[in-house]
Amino acid sequence: MEKYDSCSRPLFNTRTSRKWMEADSQARKLESQDGLDRIVLIDDDEYRIFTLEECYKVFSYYEDEHAEEIHIEKAFYDAQEGLPIYAFFDLILSVKGGCSDYFVRAYTMLMSKDFFMIDVEPFMDKEIRMKLRYKLPPCSDLLYLTHYLKEHWEKFERPFVWD
């Protein structure tokens, strides 16, 4: 499965699973030992614990995109634990693109079992879609939708909805 198939994978894993509780417990234990903040992300059904410094190293260059420390730091402290690694980088790119305020709504929409980009595109503003086609490199549905929600709000001063 490719990174761009965000509609076919859940964005967050359940926090009631044994694996989640073990990873979260381990992260909190490490934090209490060394005082470094940590985030728990999921990678191929396994949880990984990252410090901010590790995030700088791992996510500065990811999928041929560059992110600065300030973008990584904001995403690190704003992200919901259990976010898949590919979606965490989309959050970093959303911060970089100035649209991170729309990230939560975008992932909530994508998590909906009734949401498919191919079905929703006809309801999107054509001018905004064309603008994003030239502005963004090939990206995930999540990053595209995050940018679209921002552009839609700025143009129409109301949230994007589809029926």
C-alpha positions as CSV (number, residue, x, y, z in Angstrom):
1,M,0.0,0.0,0.0
2,E,1.4,3.4,-0.9
3,K,1.7,6.5,1.3
4,Y,-1.0,8.2,-0.8
5,D,-3.7,5.7,0.0
6,S,-4.8,7.5,3.1
7,C,-8.5,6.6,2.7
8,S,-7.8,2.9,3.0
9,R,-5.8,3.1,6.3
10,P,-7.0,4.4,9.7
11,L,-5.1,7.5,10.7
12,F,-5.1,6.8,14.4
13,N,-4.8,3.5,16.2
14,T,-6.9,2.6,19.2
15,R,-5.6,3.7,22.5
16,T,-7.2,0.8,24.3
17,S,-5.0,-1.8,22.6
18,R,-2.4,-3.6,24.7
19,K,0.4,-2.5,22.3
20,W,-0.7,1.2,22.7
21,M,-0.8,1.0,26.5
22,E,2.7,-0.6,26.6
23,A,4.2,2.0,24.3
24,D,2.6,4.9,26.1
25,S,3.7,3.5,29.4
26,Q,7.3,3.1,28.1
27,A,7.3,6.6,26.8
28,R,6.1,8.1,30.1
29,K,8.7,6.0,32.0
30,L,11.5,7.3,29.7
31,E,10.2,10.9,30.1
32,S,10.4,10.6,33.9
33,Q,13.9,9.2,33.7
34,D,15.5,11.8,31.4
35,G,13.0,14.6,31.3
36,L,12.7,14.6,27.5
37,D,9.3,14.8,25.9
38,R,8.3,12.0,23.7
39,I,5.6,11.1,21.1
40,V,4.3,7.7,20.2
41,L,3.7,7.1,16.5
42,I,2.7,4.0,14.7
43,D,4.7,2.5,11.9
44,D,3.4,-0.7,10.2
45,D,1.3,-1.7,13.2
46,E,4.2,-1.2,15.6
47,Y,4.5,1.8,17.9
48,R,7.6,3.8,17.9
49,I,8.6,6.3,20.5
50,F,10.4,9.5,19.4
51,T,12.0,12.4,21.3
52,L,11.9,15.8,19.6
53,E,15.6,15.4,18.7
54,E,14.9,12.1,17.0
55,C,12.0,13.7,15.1
56,Y,14.4,16.4,13.9
57,K,16.7,13.7,12.5
58,V,14.0,11.4,11.0
59,F,11.6,14.0,9.6
60,S,13.9,16.8,8.3
61,Y,13.9,15.1,5.0
62,Y,11.1,12.6,4.4
63,E,9.6,11.5,1.1
64,D,11.9,14.1,-0.7
65,E,10.4,17.0,1.2
66,H,12.3,19.2,3.6
67,A,11.0,20.5,6.9
68,E,12.7,22.9,9.3
69,E,13.0,22.3,13.1
70,I,10.3,24.9,13.9
71,H,7.8,23.0,11.8
72,I,8.7,19.6,13.3
73,E,8.6,21.1,16.8
74,K,5.1,22.5,16.4
75,A,3.8,19.2,14.9
76,F,5.5,17.3,17.7
77,Y,3.6,19.2,20.4
78,D,0.3,19.5,18.5
79,A,0.1,15.9,17.2
80,Q,-2.3,13.3,18.7
81,E,-0.4,10.3,19.9
82,G,-0.8,7.2,17.8
83,L,-0.7,9.1,14.5
84,P,0.9,7.0,11.8
85,I,4.4,8.2,10.7
86,Y,3.2,9.1,7.2
87,A,0.4,11.2,8.6
88,F,2.8,12.9,11.1
89,F,4.9,14.1,8.3
90,D,1.7,15.4,6.6
91,L,1.1,17.3,9.8
92,I,4.6,18.7,9.6
93,L,4.0,19.8,6.0
94,S,0.7,21.3,7.0
95,V,2.6,23.4,9.6
96,K,5.1,24.4,7.0
97,G,2.2,25.3,4.6
98,G,0.4,27.4,7.2
99,C,-2.6,25.2,7.3
100,S,-2.2,23.0,10.4
101,D,-5.3,24.4,11.9
102,Y,-7.2,22.4,9.3
103,F,-5.4,19.2,9.8
104,V,-7.7,17.7,12.4
105,R,-10.8,18.4,10.3
106,A,-9.1,16.9,7.3
107,Y,-8.1,13.6,9.0
108,T,-11.6,13.4,10.6
109,M,-13.1,13.7,7.2
110,L,-10.8,11.1,5.7
111,M,-11.6,8.7,8.6
112,S,-15.2,8.8,7.7
113,K,-16.2,5.6,6.1
114,D,-18.4,7.6,3.6
115,F,-15.5,9.9,2.5
116,F,-13.8,9.1,-0.8
117,M,-11.8,11.9,-2.5
118,I,-13.0,10.8,-5.9
119,D,-16.6,11.2,-4.8
120,V,-16.0,14.5,-3.0
121,E,-13.9,16.3,-5.8
122,P,-17.0,17.3,-7.8
123,F,-18.2,19.3,-4.8
124,M,-14.8,21.1,-4.5
125,D,-14.2,24.6,-6.0
126,K,-12.5,24.1,-9.4
127,E,-10.4,27.3,-9.0
128,I,-9.0,26.1,-5.6
129,R,-8.4,22.6,-7.0
130,M,-6.4,24.1,-9.9
131,K,-4.5,26.4,-7.6
132,L,-3.5,23.5,-5.4
133,R,-2.5,21.4,-8.3
134,Y,0.2,23.9,-9.2
135,K,1.1,24.8,-5.6
136,L,1.5,21.4,-4.1
137,P,3.8,18.6,-5.2
138,P,2.2,15.1,-5.5
139,C,1.0,14.5,-2.0
140,S,-1.4,12.4,0.1
141,D,-5.1,12.9,0.3
142,L,-4.6,14.1,3.8
143,L,-2.2,16.9,3.0
144,Y,-4.2,17.9,-0.1
145,L,-7.5,18.1,1.8
146,T,-5.8,20.1,4.7
147,H,-4.7,22.7,2.2
148,Y,-8.1,22.6,0.4
149,L,-10.0,23.3,3.6
150,K,-7.8,26.3,4.3
151,E,-8.1,27.7,0.8
152,H,-11.9,27.1,0.8
153,W,-12.3,29.0,4.1
154,E,-10.2,31.9,2.9
155,K,-12.2,32.2,-0.3
156,F,-15.8,31.6,1.0
157,E,-15.4,32.4,4.7
158,R,-17.2,29.2,5.6
159,P,-16.1,25.6,6.0
160,F,-16.2,23.1,3.1
161,V,-19.1,20.6,3.3
162,W,-20.3,18.0,0.8
163,D,-23.4,16.0,0.5
